[in-house]
């Protein structure tokens, strides 16, 4: 009788642990998906005062200054509505502007393996 009692307790324990881990993995898989990565570009301007003028010029694409990357060289990070225009097309238009010295994609730098 003691053996059946112990087996019953062990089976209840294993069943409880199985439910716990199943619930834990279920919660982990229900985490929200990461937000769509916002597309951004780096723009070097001739003048600091050109930021607002540039935003006004490209208002159709919701061009918005996010931050100053380098004040001495007048490089800014801009975001835009990637549903209205691609980054390549916008960069081409920006480079044609008399306000812009240079424009390029903002890419994440990855360290190379030195093996």
Secondary structure as a PSIPRED ss2 file (coil, helix, strand):
# PSIPRED VFORMAT (PSIPRED V4.0)

   1 X C   1.000  0.000  0.000
   2 X H   0.000  1.000  0.000
   3 X H   0.000  1.000  0.000
   4 X H   0.000  1.000  0.000
   5 X H   0.000  1.000  0.000
   6 X H   0.000  1.000  0.000
   7 X H   0.000  1.000  0.000
   8 X H   0.000  1.000  0.000
   9 X H   0.000  1.000  0.000
  10 X H   0.000  1.000  0.000
  11 X H   0.000  1.000  0.000
  12 X H   0.000  1.000  0.000
  13 X H   0.000  1.000  0.000
  14 X H   0.000  1.000  0.000
  15 X H   0.000  1.000  0.000
  16 X H   0.000  1.000  0.000
  17 X H   0.000  1.000  0.000
  18 X H   0.000  1.000  0.000
  19 X H   0.000  1.000  0.000
  20 X H   0.000  1.000  0.000
  21 X H   0.000  1.000  0.000
  22 X H   0.000  1.000  0.000
  23 X H   0.000  1.000  0.000
  24 X H   0.000  1.000  0.000
  25 X H   0.000  1.000  0.000
  26 X H   0.000  1.000  0.000
  27 X H   0.000  1.000  0.000
  28 X H   0.000  1.000  0.000
  29 X H   0.000  1.000  0.000
  30 X C   1.000  0.000  0.000
  31 X C   1.000  0.000  0.000
  32 X C   1.000  0.000  0.000
  33 X C   1.000  0.000  0.000
  34 X C   1.000  0.000  0.000
  35 X C   1.000  0.000  0.000
  36 X C   1.000  0.000  0.000
  37 X C   1.000  0.000  0.000
  38 X C   1.000  0.000  0.000
  39 X C   1.000  0.000  0.000
  40 X E   0.000  0.000  1.000
  41 X E   0.000  0.000  1.000
  42 X E   0.000  0.000  1.000
  43 X E   0.000  0.000  1.000
  44 X E   0.000  0.000  1.000
  45 X E   0.000  0.000  1.000
  46 X C   1.000  0.000  0.000
  47 X C   1.000  0.000  0.000
  48 X C   1.000  0.000  0.000
  49 X C   1.000  0.000  0.000
  50 X H   0.000  1.000  0.000
  51 X H   0.000  1.000  0.000
  52 X H   0.000  1.000  0.000
  53 X H   0.000  1.000  0.000
  54 X H   0.000  1.000  0.000
  55 X H   0.000  1.000  0.000
  56 X H   0.000  1.000  0.000
  57 X H   0.000  1.000  0.000
  58 X C   1.000  0.000  0.000
  59 X H   0.000  1.000  0.000
  60 X H   0.000  1.000  0.000
  61 X H   0.000  1.000  0.000
  62 X C   1.000  0.000  0.000
  63 X C   1.000  0.000  0.000
  64 X E   0.000  0.000  1.000
  65 X E   0.000  0.000  1.000
  66 X E   0.000  0.000  1.000
  67 X E   0.000  0.000  1.000
  68 X E   0.000  0.000  1.000
  69 X E   0.000  0.000  1.000
  70 X E   0.000  0.000  1.000
  71 X C   1.000  0.000  0.000
  72 X C   1.000  0.000  0.000
  73 X C   1.000  0.000  0.000
  74 X C   1.000  0.000  0.000
  75 X E   0.000  0.000  1.000
  76 X E   0.000  0.000  1.000
  77 X E   0.000  0.000  1.000
  78 X E   0.000  0.000  1.000
  79 X E   0.000  0.000  1.000
  80 X C   1.000  0.000  0.000
  81 X C   1.000  0.000  0.000
  82 X C   1.000  0.000  0.000
  83 X C   1.000  0.000  0.000
  84 X C   1.000  0.000  0.000
  85 X C   1.000  0.000  0.000
  86 X C   1.000  0.000  0.000
  87 X H   0.000  1.000  0.000
  88 X H   0.000  1.000  0.000
  89 X H   0.000  1.000  0.000
  90 X H   0.000  1.000  0.000
  91 X H   0.000  1.000  0.000
  92 X H   0.000  1.000  0.000
  93 X H   0.000  1.000  0.000
  94 X H   0.000  1.000  0.000
  95 X H   0.000  1.000  0.000
  96 X H   0.000  1.000  0.000
  97 X C   1.000  0.000  0.000
  98 X C   1.000  0.000  0.000
  99 X C   1.000  0.000  0.000
 100 X E   0.000  0.000  1.000
 101 X E   0.000  0.000  1.000
 102 X E   0.000  0.000  1.000
 103 X E   0.000  0.000  1.000
 104 X E   0.000  0.000  1.000
 105 X E   0.000  0.000  1.000
 106 X C   1.000  0.000  0.000
 107 X C   1.000  0.000  0.000
 108 X C   1.000  0.000  0.000
 109 X C   1.000  0.000  0.000
 110 X C   1.000  0.000  0.000
 111 X C   1.000  0.000  0.000
 112 X C   1.000  0.000  0.000
 113 X C   1.000  0.000  0.000
 114 X C   1.000  0.000  0.000
 115 X C   1.000  0.000  0.000
